[in-house]
Amino acid sequence: MFCTNCGNEINDGALFCTKCGNKIVNNNDNNDNNNNNVNITQGSVIFARQKQAIYGVAVPIKVYLDGVEVASLKNGAEIKVPASIGKHRVAFNLWSGNGQYDIEVTNEHPNIKVSFKLCFGLLQSEPTITSIENV
């Protein structure tokens, strides 16, 4: 399957393009939604990896929203991803450690920014959310 916005190849069942963040609409799902008059309010989540000047932070960190990979962010990079109103699971994947967090996009605050950085430990390093703010 390919993104209708940028042409990037995406996995079947993906909700968003991992390259441009475009929402993927399955034609069968779209017809069902039109018949039921479902109205889903959209918001967005900006994932921002904080810039760090420490050896080893050049490795990209994979970012997942509700189990779907939405980005692979290098040091200091950020990406805006569409997200529906509601609770979401954010997960990070790095060769030395993983992290999972719950976030919520609300009608009052439909656009949020999730900042994270690589935290170093004695045995392993893992991505950690440092702040969640309304934008």
Residue pairs with C-beta under 8 A, 6 or more apart in sequence:
1 9
1 10
1 11
1 12
1 14
1 24
2 8
2 9
2 10
3 9
3 10
3 17
3 19
3 20
3 22
3 24
4 22
4 24
4 25
5 17
5 20
5 22
6 17
6 19
6 20
6 22
8 17
8 18
8 19
8 20
10 17
10 18
10 24
14 24
14 68
15 23
15 24
15 66
15 68
16 22
16 23
16 24
16 65
16 68
16 70
16 81
16 82
17 24
18 69
18 70
18 71
18 72
21 70
21 79
21 80
21 81
21 82
22 82
23 42
23 82
33 40
40 84
40 85
41 84
41 85
41 107
41 110
42 82
42 83
42 84
42 85
42 110
43 82
43 83
43 84
43 85
43 105
43 109
43 110
43 111
43 112
44 80
44 81
44 82
44 83
44 105
44 110
44 111
44 112
45 65
45 80
45 81
45 83
45 88
45 90
45 103
45 105
45 111
45 112
45 113
45 114
46 78
46 79
46 80
46 81
46 111
46 112
46 113
46 114
46 135
47 63
47 70
47 71
47 73
47 78
47 79
47 81
47 90
47 114
47 116
48 77
48 78
48 113
48 114
48 115
48 116
49 61
49 73
49 74
49 75
49 76
49 77
49 78
49 115
49 116
49 117
50 76
50 115
50 116
50 117
50 130
51 75
51 76
52 75
52 117
52 118
54 118
54 120
56 118
56 120
56 125
57 75
57 118
58 74
58 75
59 94
59 95
60 72
60 73
60 74
61 72
61 73
61 92
61 93
61 94
61 116
61 118
61 127
62 69
62 71
62 72
62 92
62 93
62 94
63 69
63 70
63 71
63 72
63 73
63 79
63 90
63 91
63 92
64 70
64 89
64 90
64 91
64 92
64 93
65 81
65 83
65 88
65 89
65 90
66 88
66 89
67 89
67 91
70 79
70 81
71 79
71 81
73 79
83 105
84 105
85 105
85 106
85 107
85 110
86 104
86 105
87 102
87 103
87 104
88 102
88 103
88 104
88 105
89 100
89 101
89 102
90 100
90 101
90 102
90 103
90 114
90 129
91 98
91 99
91 100
91 101
92 98
92 99
92 100
92 116
92 126
92 127
94 118
94 125
94 126
94 127
96 124
96 125
96 126
97 121
97 124
97 125
97 126
97 127
98 126
98 127
99 126
99 127
99 128
99 129
101 129
103 112
103 114
103 132
105 111
105 112
109 134
111 134
111 135
112 132
112 133
112 134
112 135
113 131
113 132
113 133
113 134
113 135
114 129
114 131
114 132
115 129
115 130
115 131
115 132
115 133
116 127
116 128
116 129
116 130
117 127
117 128
117 130
118 125
118 126
118 127
118 128
119 125
119 126
119 127
119 128
